Amino acid sequence: QCEALLEGYAFGGSETLREVCLRGLAANEAPFLQAWVKAPCTNFSEGSSCLERSFELQHGVTWNEIAKLWAMASGWMTEDPAKANMYLQASINAYDQLDARDMLPIGVNSGDEALSGVAPNASVETCDIADFMHSKTWLLRLTGDAHHGDQLERAFHNAAPAAVSRDWRSHVYFQAPNLQRIPKDAYRLPGERYQMAEHHDPACCTGNQARLLPNYIHHMWMSFQGPSGLGLAATMYGPNRVSASVGPLGALRRVDIDVTTAYPFETGIHMVVRIRDGGSVDFAVKFRIPNWCKGPTLTVAGASVPIALAAGGFHEVQRTWADGDAVELDLPMEPLVETARTINNGGVPGKDTAYADGNRNNYVAGGLPYATVSLGPLLF
């Protein structure tokens, strides 16, 4: 509920909402900060405390639900900047650990319930996809680091569409892109959970699949405050229209930006700036340049703009925009072949620390070779 409390407070709610959330996090911070700031588990031998109680092997959805809370709270802790930074860093570290130990080529963490390392045929629950994407929107908002946008984009264009049917009337509970056959019994769960159905029991994934599109679309643009006032950041790409107030804080103007593209199935992105009452307005626009793109080009109002990336992977254009100014952004894609080896995240045969009943097992044999082929954000 901490997330709902902070959002309620942000939209003008009582100070009590913020205080209740921060008190709850403070009362439970010790084990999380120990794992994510101080000393993550490394010893997973038989009988070790890591094997029995580690966050590294817990329920994947729970990780995504909890790991972002500390970052979210950091924005409302102005009275204690040092602690706020520690909370933010805890969330960043949590996802760095997830990247290193459990990130699948499809763009999200493994999670056939428990986090289960990295392997080509590892499974992921649909709830993990929605919650991972939601967490990445928050980290992108709070840090401005384009890395989180790159990961959100990869998850949206690979794991997310594989979870639902084309007419969006059915979905899977689990997906495993390279699974050669549907298991009759997957960790005591019926194999039907790998098949499309109108609903699954429990209904968590049935509800969460409805968040896949909004988590991406709602965050295609974000506003920011810079030296010249309010600007806009193009964080995700696709056909859309954004309407926002921009410009000097004392003289804000309303603008619309129309975006036309078939990205990522083409490389070009066309934008047109419309100023509600005509004329011109001075404001900044930031464009996310994906890390995989090595030769981006940008044209604004017919003039070529050299791209110089600031920390975080955004290129900023500060200028006086006139009504009708056009932007042409091209993000060329080259096929990328990557080789890797499977990762054992600490799970051992016959053990499952995420569930006391022992019927689910998050063991993956490490060190086995595999390869992936990508084109831009798309996995093939």
PyMOL commands that set and color helices and strands:
alter all, ss='L'
color gray80, all
select helices_A, chain A and resi 2-10+15-27+29-38+49-53+55-57+60-67+69-74+81-102+126-143+146-157+159-162+191-194+204-217
alter helices_A, ss='H'
color red, helices_A
select strands_A, chain A and resi 124-125+174-175+185-186+189-190+221-226+229-234+240-246+253-261+268-275+280-288+297-300+303-304+314-322+326-330+335-341+369-375+378-379
alter strands_A, ss='S'
color yellow, strands_A
deselect
rebuild
show_as cartoon
